[in-house]
Amino acid sequence: MIWTRAFFASATLELAHLKSNRAFVALTALAAVSFLVMVRLFGLTGSRAPMALINDDRGTYSQGLIDALLAAHHSFALKNMSEEDAAKALGAGRLVGIIKIPAGFSKNVERGKTIPIDVQIDNVNVDLTNDVQRALPAAILAFGHRYNFPGARVQVAEHDVLSHDTNYIPYLVVSALALDAMVIAGILGALATAREFERKTIKLLRLSPASTGAVLAGKLIVAAAVAGTALAITVLAIVLIYGVVPVAPWMALLTLGGCVAIFTCFGAWLGVQLQRTLAAVPLLFGLVMPLYVDSGALEPTRFDGEWIWRIAHLSPIYYAVGVLEWAYHGIRVTPEPVYVDLLALAAMALVSVALTLGRLRKRGAQ
């Protein structure tokens, strides 16, 4: 009975604190949405770079080559331009390059002649240059296969492991949910515990007959509920704007709820360690991007090298991304089974709660 009363009293007090800091909560939620926009930019930069196309040939084969160039994946976006406009745009840095199909291209191809395609590249960025250099031979080979030219002696027989492809943007926005959960829930969890030190009320927890666990549970339940509500805005944006719907809705919902609970506990532990909101919040923002990048959020970490993959296991976002990608897209991005990822997240939450309780009791006794 005392535990229940302490829990509800602590929850009511925490809710009152958050109501008095509506602007802080709103800006935290806004930061989460901005992270969603930011990670989407990863899928737009470095791919589909603007490339001018000058087509001086109007034959069938030139259109076939253009179709092959358009189909080149994550390389460039073709823009039909005149030679004069293309030269000006390239000189002004608004194009990554120019592809010119010469006059008589189709007739020469039909006669079996080899025709040089003039390509100018602004090699100010080696990454973009490499994308173009990789895409052009692939497009030319696809062009040859389409028309069964005799010079193509090798072709690829592709057999996909998965029954469907997952585009880069849908992959990124789902992994961003783990990032958002850490930002929102982590900050609100840290705020709930760091506030006790800032307001000098930590000793009251020790002097009070109420259970420290009940008080902490009440505070974190409210923080998690508010964080979950804010995270729901991001989920709606992903569904309505990007059209990404989970293949396993209940698992996605449970996973997001679990992520909120876990990161709230993690934030609470940081709050008792640092004892200052102004220290905890910048630290969380500073940690979130390195943890996010090295977590399989941009691509499966197992493809990035053995040491990077091992270090990624220290990040809770690694396990969260593994479960979320499975729930939304039905794909496994971690070598570990999904249930192992869930157990790792649960273990991290329990350890965070235990460490937070121990720290609160210790500091309260001082």
Secondary structure by P-SEA (a helix, b strand, c coil): caaaaaaaaaaaaaaaaaaaaaaaaaaaaaaaaaaaaaaaaaaccccccbbbbbbccccaaaaaaaaaaaaccccbbbbbccaaaaaaaaaaccccbbbbbccaaaaaaaabbbbbbbbbbccccaaaaaaaaaaaaaaaaaaaaaaccccccccccccccccccccaaaaaaaaaaaaaaaaaaaaaaaaaaaaaaaacaaaaaaaccccaaaaaaaaaaaaaaaaaaaaaaaaaaaaaccccccccaaaaaaaaaaaaaaaaaaaaaaaaacccaaaaaaaaaaaaaaaaaacccccccccccaaaaaaacccaaaaaaaaaaaaacccccccccaaaaaaaaaaaaaaaaaaaaaaaaaaaac
